[in-house]
Amino acid sequence: MEELGEISLAYYLICLFILGIVFILILSTLNSRKKALLEIRKKDMDFESALNRVQLRSIEEERRKLGSILHDDLGQLLTLIHMQIAELKKDHRDKEMSNTPIKMLEDLCNTASEKCSSISKMLFPASLIRLGFVEGLHELISDIQHTTGIHIVFKYDEFPISDERSSNLYRIFQELLNNTLKHANASEIMIDIANISDNIRVVYSDNGIGLNAQRSVEGLGTTTIKTRLHILGGEIIASNQDQRGFKMTFTLPHGDD
């Protein structure tokens, strides 16, 4: 009986040992599969990020070309027209010009020049490359304040940034400002860019009609903003803390690459 009991105990121990090995093998297989899936997902995200970067770079290059054509070619042509109109006005200096075809032509030419300059800036502001991100954003803010009368408070810390990164960050602000102008019915906008440890923290807010939490994430957190922030290695947090107004906070790492 004792020998039978010892055999049974040994049998149970062997079974437990085998089950333990099988359990460990299953866990190891699952972990391997999980790691493989995570690696595939990471490669897919890296590929998507690289593809988005190439696409956005191509778009920015086309915008720069179109902006240059409008500013240099069409802008120069309109300047020549202005000069010819000025010569015509000299020949008719003794006549009342308020309702003449020359005056109407001058007004149309002025309007065309303003539209050309506005579209050129929208496509690619020269100040963004010539003077840097902060001055480019300053120019955009000044244009909006002059056109709409909205009061915009802009606070910032200096930080290094490359042309490509500054272009993406500029487009993010352009999208946010456009959304405020189109949907928020706001009278004031606050922009705060601060150096926080190893990151740049950006807080954008307005005192408009506000949005519910879902729309603030899916509406103003548009695909373009998310894509550009992803390329910059940033994170976005959108929230409406009050019944009125909208606030978005996002961070991105330092980098001038």
C-alpha positions in Angstrom: 0.0 0.0 0.0 2.8 2.4 0.9 4.5 1.6 -2.5 1.2 2.3 -4.3 0.8 5.6 -2.4 4.3 6.6 -3.4 3.7 5.7 -7.0 0.5 7.8 -7.0 2.3 10.8 -5.5 5.0 10.5 -8.0 2.4 10.3 -10.8 0.6 13.4 -9.5 3.9 15.3 -9.2 4.9 14.3 -12.8 1.5 15.5 -14.1 1.8 18.8 -12.2 5.3 19.2 -13.7 4.1 18.5 -17.2 1.1 20.9 -16.7 3.5 23.6 -15.4 5.7 23.2 -18.5 2.7 23.3 -20.8 1.4 26.4 -19.0 4.8 28.1 -19.3 5.0 27.2 -23.0 1.5 28.7 -23.6 2.4 31.9 -21.8 5.6 32.1 -23.7 3.8 31.6 -27.0 1.2 34.3 -26.1 3.9 36.7 -25.1 5.8 36.1 -28.3 2.6 36.7 -30.3 1.9 39.8 -28.4 5.4 41.1 -28.9 5.1 40.3 -32.6 1.8 42.1 -32.9 3.2 45.1 -31.1 6.2 45.1 -33.3 4.0 45.0 -36.4 1.8 47.7 -35.1 4.8 49.9 -34.3 6.1 49.3 -37.8 2.7 50.2 -39.3 2.6 53.4 -37.2 6.2 54.3 -38.2 5.3 53.7 -41.9 2.1 55.8 -41.5 4.0 58.5 -39.8 6.7 58.5 -42.6 4.0 58.5 -45.3 2.2 61.4 -43.6 5.5 63.3 -43.3 6.2 62.8 -47.0 2.7 63.8 -48.0 2.6 66.9 -45.9 6.1 67.9 -47.0 4.9 67.6 -50.6 1.8 69.7 -49.9 4.0 72.4 -48.2 6.3 72.4 -51.2 3.4 72.9 -53.6 2.0 75.7 -51.4 5.4 77.4 -51.3 5.6 77.3 -55.1 2.1 78.6 -55.6 2.7 81.3 -53.0 5.9 82.3 -54.7 4.1 82.5 -58.1 1.3 84.7 -56.7 3.7 86.9 -54.8 6.5 87.3 -57.4 4.8 86.8 -60.8 1.2 88.0 -60.3 2.3 90.5 -57.7 4.8 92.1 -60.0 2.2 92.2 -62.8 -0.3 94.0 -60.6 2.5 96.5 -59.6 3.1 97.3 -63.3 -0.7 97.8 -63.8 -0.6 100.2 -60.8 2.2 102.1 -62.4 0.3 102.4 -65.8 -2.8 103.6 -63.9 -0.7 106.2 -62.2 0.5 107.5 -65.6 -3.0 107.6 -66.9 -4.1 109.7 -63.8 -1.3 112.2 -64.6 -2.8 112.7 -68.0 -6.2 113.4 -66.5 -5.1 115.3 -63.4 -7.4 118.2 -64.2 -10.5 116.0 -64.3 -12.7 114.6 -61.5 -11.6 111.0 -61.0 -14.2 109.7 -58.5 -16.5 107.8 -60.9 -14.3 107.4 -64.0 -13.2 104.1 -65.5 -9.6 104.9 -64.5 -10.7 105.2 -60.8 -12.7 102.0 -61.1 -9.8 100.2 -62.6 -7.5 101.4 -59.8 -10.0 100.2 -57.2 -10.2 96.8 -58.9 -6.4 96.6 -59.1 -6.1 97.4 -55.4 -8.6 94.7 -54.5 -6.8 92.2 -56.7 -3.4 93.1 -55.0 -5.0 92.6 -51.5 -6.5 89.3 -52.5 -3.2 88.1 -54.1 -1.3 89.0 -51.0 -3.8 87.3 -48.7 -3.9 84.1 -50.7 -0.1 84.1 -50.9 0.2 84.4 -47.1 -2.4 81.7 -46.6 -0.5 79.3 -49.0 2.9 80.0 -47.5 3.8 83.1 -45.5 7.3 84.3 -46.5 7.9 85.6 -43.0 7.7 82.0 -41.7 11.0 81.2 -43.5 12.5 84.7 -43.5 12.0 85.6 -39.8 11.0 82.3 -38.1 8.0 80.7 -36.5 7.2 83.3 -33.9 7.3 86.2 -36.3 5.3 84.2 -38.8 2.6 83.5 -36.2 2.8 87.2 -35.1 2.0 88.2 -38.7 -1.0 85.8 -38.9 -2.3 87.1 -35.6 -2.0 90.7 -36.7 -3.8 90.0 -39.9 -6.7 88.3 -38.1 -6.9 91.1 -35.5 -6.9 93.8 -38.2 -9.5 91.9 -40.3 -11.9 90.7 -37.6 -11.3 92.9 -34.6 -10.9 89.8 -32.3 -8.4 90.5 -29.4 -5.6 87.9 -29.4 -3.2 87.6 -26.5 0.0 85.8 -27.5 2.6 84.8 -24.9 5.6 82.7 -25.7 9.1 81.5 -24.7 11.8 81.3 -27.3 12.7 77.8 -28.5 14.7 76.4 -31.5 12.7 74.8 -34.3 13.5 73.8 -37.9 11.7 75.0 -41.0 9.8 71.8 -41.4 8.7 71.6 -37.8 7.8 75.3 -37.7 5.7 74.8 -40.8 3.7 72.0 -39.2 3.2 73.9 -36.0 2.2 77.0 -37.9 -0.5 75.0 -39.8 -1.8 73.7 -36.4 -2.4 77.3 -35.2 -3.8 78.2 -38.6 -6.4 75.4 -38.2 -7.3 76.3 -34.6 -7.7 80.0 -35.5 -9.8 79.2 -38.5 -12.1 77.0 -36.4 -12.5 79.8 -33.8 -13.3 82.4 -36.6 -15.8 80.0 -38.3 -17.6 78.4 -35.3 -16.9 80.0 -31.9 -18.3 83.5 -32.2 -15.4 84.6 -29.9 -14.2 88.0 -29.0 -10.9 86.9 -27.4 -8.2 84.3 -28.1 -5.4 83.3 -25.8 -2.2 81.6 -27.0 0.5 80.6 -24.6 3.7 78.7 -25.7 6.0 77.8 -22.8 9.2 75.8 -22.3 8.3 73.1 -19.7 11.2 70.8 -18.8 12.0 68.8 -22.0 8.8 69.8 -23.8 7.1 72.7 -25.3 3.6 73.2 -23.9 1.0 75.1 -25.9 -2.3 76.3 -24.5 -4.9 77.6 -27.0 -8.2 79.0 -25.8 -11.1 81.2 -26.8 -14.2 82.7 -25.1 -16.6 81.6 -27.7 -19.8 79.5 -27.5 -17.9 76.4 -26.5 -18.3 72.8 -27.6 -19.3 69.6 -25.9 -16.5 67.2 -24.9 -17.0 64.8 -27.9 -17.0 67.5 -30.5 -14.0 69.3 -28.9 -12.0 66.1 -29.5 -13.4 65.0 -32.8 -14.2 68.4 -34.2 -11.4 70.8 -33.4 -9.0 67.9 -32.9 -9.1 67.4 -36.7 -7.2 64.8 -38.6 -4.8 67.4 -39.9 -3.9 68.7 -36.4 -3.5 65.2 -35.0 -1.4 64.1 -38.0 0.9 67.1 -37.7 1.2 66.7 -34.0 2.0 63.0 -34.4 4.8 64.0 -36.9 6.1 66.4 -34.3 6.0 63.7 -31.6 3.4 65.6 -29.7 0.3 64.8 -27.6 -3.0 66.6 -27.7 -5.5 67.2 -24.8 -8.8 68.9 -25.6 -11.3 70.0 -22.9 -14.1 72.5 -22.2 -13.7 73.4 -18.6 -16.5 76.0 -18.7 -19.9 76.1 -20.3 -18.5 78.8 -22.7 -15.2 78.8 -24.4 -12.9 76.2 -25.8 -9.4 75.1 -24.6 -6.8 72.9 -26.2 -3.5 71.9 -24.6 -0.8 70.0 -26.4 2.9 69.3 -25.9 5.7 68.5 -28.2 9.3 67.6 -27.6 12.2 70.0 -28.2 13.9 69.5 -31.5 15.2 71.4 -34.4 15.7 68.4 -36.6 
